[in-house]
Amino acid sequence: MHSRRETRITWASETKNGAIMHIAISGAGVAGPTLAWWLDRAGHDVTLIEQAPDFRTGGYIIDFWGVGYEVARRMGLEPAILEAGYTVDRVRFVDKQGKPSASLPVSVFAKQLDGHFTSLPRGNLAALIYKSVEDRIRTRFGDSLASVEQDEAKVFCTLTSGRTLEADMLIGADGLHSKTRELVFGPEKQFERDLGFRVAAFKVKGYRPREEGVYVSHNEPGISMSRFSMANDETLFMLVYRAGYAFGARPENEAEVRDTLRGGFRQAGWEARAIMEAMDDADEIYFDVVSQIEMPSWSKGRVGLIGDAAACVSLLAGEGTGLAMTEAYVLAGELQRAGNDVPAALTAYEHRLKPFLKSKQKAARSTASSFAPKTAFGVWFRNLVVNLMGLPFVADWALGGAVKDNFELPEYEAPK
Ligand SMILES: Cc1cc2nc3c(=O)[nH]c(=O)nc-3n(C[C@H](O)[C@H](O)[C@H](O)COP(=O)(O)OP(=O)(O)OC[C@H]3O[C@@H](n4cnc5c(N)ncnc54)[C@H](O)[C@@H]3O)c2cc1C
């Protein structure tokens, strides 16, 4: 303990005058900047640590809705989010020849959600949140946690850059593969539930055909290929497959990812060949296991987790961003309510949200199969349900449980 104190170069001298506490957040994605916004508003001094060298916009398209949409409204971000959003009119499933086999107007979802629904690139949502607070906080880009220790009063972090920092609370908002979780709670494997799917996403310019406002998707047993026409003549592709299914072992690097996808999708119909050719022009490919995170506890002492780091619901839930924002909002609110007693606030935050997150994870697991049905019959049945969803009672049955949020967003007093 003694030597650590001697060598530490803290940022205490930079701490804002009159700040209540210094709070460090690992990860400037969706959850991290949302938490920073609410903590700054409550008078705390916030340091964000982000491993990327700078803030990146773009990325895959997300649907944004639910209780997190209300958090964004409370932050005054709704107009900017809607402006950045794409109008998606419908989701269309096509067969091997490209002929429509099922079609669902997005208004069916929007109606279930009282119109509080939009779609936008994940990075653009994150950037809108970040820009609304960046001038009032400190961000360390290109850095990451290397070690974390804590005592009853403080958390002591060493970063990969060699810098050290001392904080009253450390929050891991560093996503599905959270470094904070690994350092403080243990290896990811023990908390990960592999849902048996793999996902790849990439973007290219100039792909044809283009269909504005339509999310076009093709399924064959065990696989799903989708494309969405974006601004600037770009097309986003999302490929999902069931682990195994002619794809072999999990690829370990980008070259292996490309080979695996080519090998697995080679035999598929529709635009599979053209999409594989387009993939050659993609500068980068996102690839990951589709998994959820389930932890016995979201905090240890003065260190807590939010967003995907704490309770990833997976992309199959289609709501991870909104839930990440909700967790950030509730944690900041509970901190205020607990009079800035960090361990008490972390416990109250988990207590309030965990049952809801568990129900969201369960709902995602129960609908997971419809993304890439196992059999031809499964594809046919999914298409039948999609076609029937125009009928309100079918939409209620098929979507209600997964789409509607059974969680009342708490009201917290405005900081004095
Ligand atoms: C293909 C795909 C489609 C999806 N579709 C939807 C959808 O339609 N709707 C929806 O709501 N959600 C969707 N999601 C899920 C959603 O993207 C996540 O749930 C959400 O981004 C979680 O937010 P987060 O802030 O917890 O993590 P992230 O957004 O992943 O942010 C984590 C941040 O931490 C940083 N980081 C990572 N490691 C470190 C480190 N060691 N040190 C410092 N920083 C670090 C990362 O660079 C990143 O900036 C989808 C996900 C995928 C993969």
The ligand as a MOL file (V3000), in Angstrom:
LIG
                    3D

  0  0  0     0  0            999 V3000
M  V30 BEGIN CTAB
M  V30 COUNTS 53 58 0 0 0
M  V30 BEGIN ATOM
M  V30 1 C -24.7910 -6.6860 -34.4050 0
M  V30 2 C -25.4620 -6.0970 -33.2020 0
M  V30 3 C -26.7490 -5.5730 -33.3140 0
M  V30 4 C -27.3710 -4.9930 -32.2090 0
M  V30 5 N -28.6190 -4.4740 -32.3500 0
M  V30 6 C -29.1820 -3.8050 -31.3240 0
M  V30 7 C -30.4500 -3.1620 -31.4930 0
M  V30 8 O -31.1010 -3.2610 -32.5360 0
M  V30 9 N -30.9270 -2.4320 -30.4520 0
M  V30 10 C -30.2390 -2.2980 -29.2870 0
M  V30 11 O -30.6960 -1.5630 -28.3990 0
M  V30 12 N -29.0750 -2.9290 -29.0880 0
M  V30 13 C -28.5300 -3.6680 -30.0720 0
M  V30 14 N -27.3300 -4.3030 -29.8900 0
M  V30 15 C -26.7170 -4.3080 -28.5350 0
M  V30 16 C -26.0640 -2.9750 -28.1660 0
M  V30 17 O -25.1230 -2.5840 -29.1530 0
M  V30 18 C -25.3890 -3.0970 -26.8180 0
M  V30 19 O -26.2620 -3.7110 -25.9040 0
M  V30 20 C -24.9870 -1.7160 -26.2770 0
M  V30 21 O -24.1050 -1.0930 -27.1620 0
M  V30 22 C -24.3720 -1.8570 -24.8970 0
M  V30 23 O -23.8570 -0.6260 -24.4800 0
M  V30 24 P -22.5840 -0.5590 -23.5070 0
M  V30 25 O -22.2700 0.8870 -23.3370 0
M  V30 26 O -22.8040 -1.4120 -22.3430 0
M  V30 27 O -21.4200 -1.2640 -24.3340 0
M  V30 28 P -20.7700 -0.8150 -25.7020 0
M  V30 29 O -21.7080 0.0000 -26.4910 0
M  V30 30 O -20.2390 -2.0620 -26.3040 0
M  V30 31 O -19.5660 0.1290 -25.2660 0
M  V30 32 C -18.4580 -0.3520 -24.5770 0
M  V30 33 C -17.3510 0.6760 -24.7020 0
M  V30 34 O -16.2560 0.2510 -23.8860 0
M  V30 35 C -15.0580 0.3740 -24.6210 0
M  V30 36 N -14.1060 -0.5940 -24.0770 0
M  V30 37 C -14.0620 -1.9370 -24.2570 0
M  V30 38 N -13.0470 -2.4650 -23.5760 0
M  V30 39 C -12.4260 -1.4440 -22.9400 0
M  V30 40 C -11.3040 -1.3520 -22.0890 0
M  V30 41 N -10.5950 -2.4440 -21.7440 0
M  V30 42 N -10.9580 -0.1440 -21.6190 0
M  V30 43 C -11.6590 0.9730 -21.9580 0
M  V30 44 N -12.7090 0.9490 -22.7830 0
M  V30 45 C -13.1000 -0.2440 -23.2510 0
M  V30 46 C -15.4600 0.0830 -26.0530 0
M  V30 47 O -14.5110 0.5910 -26.9740 0
M  V30 48 C -16.7970 0.8130 -26.1130 0
M  V30 49 O -16.6240 2.1710 -26.4230 0
M  V30 50 C -26.6980 -4.9330 -30.9560 0
M  V30 51 C -25.4180 -5.4850 -30.8360 0
M  V30 52 C -24.8260 -6.0590 -31.9300 0
M  V30 53 C -23.4470 -6.6590 -31.7570 0
M  V30 END ATOM
M  V30 BEGIN BOND
M  V30 1 1 1 2
M  V30 2 1 2 3
M  V30 3 2 2 52
M  V30 4 2 3 4
M  V30 5 1 4 5
M  V30 6 1 4 50
M  V30 7 2 5 6
M  V30 8 1 6 7
M  V30 9 1 6 13
M  V30 10 2 7 8
M  V30 11 1 7 9
M  V30 12 1 9 10
M  V30 13 2 10 11
M  V30 14 1 10 12
M  V30 15 2 12 13
M  V30 16 1 13 14
M  V30 17 1 14 15
M  V30 18 1 14 50
M  V30 19 1 15 16
M  V30 20 1 16 17
M  V30 21 1 16 18
M  V30 22 1 18 19
M  V30 23 1 18 20
M  V30 24 1 20 21
M  V30 25 1 20 22
M  V30 26 1 22 23
M  V30 27 1 23 24
M  V30 28 2 24 25
M  V30 29 1 24 26
M  V30 30 1 24 27
M  V30 31 1 27 28
M  V30 32 2 28 29
M  V30 33 1 28 30
M  V30 34 1 28 31
M  V30 35 1 31 32
M  V30 36 1 32 33
M  V30 37 1 33 34
M  V30 38 1 33 48
M  V30 39 1 34 35
M  V30 40 1 35 36
M  V30 41 1 35 46
M  V30 42 1 36 37
M  V30 43 1 36 45
M  V30 44 2 37 38
M  V30 45 1 38 39
M  V30 46 1 39 40
M  V30 47 2 39 45
M  V30 48 1 40 41
M  V30 49 2 40 42
M  V30 50 1 42 43
M  V30 51 2 43 44
M  V30 52 1 44 45
M  V30 53 1 46 47
M  V30 54 1 46 48
M  V30 55 1 48 49
M  V30 56 2 50 51
M  V30 57 1 51 52
M  V30 58 1 52 53
M  V30 END BOND
M  V30 END CTAB
M  END
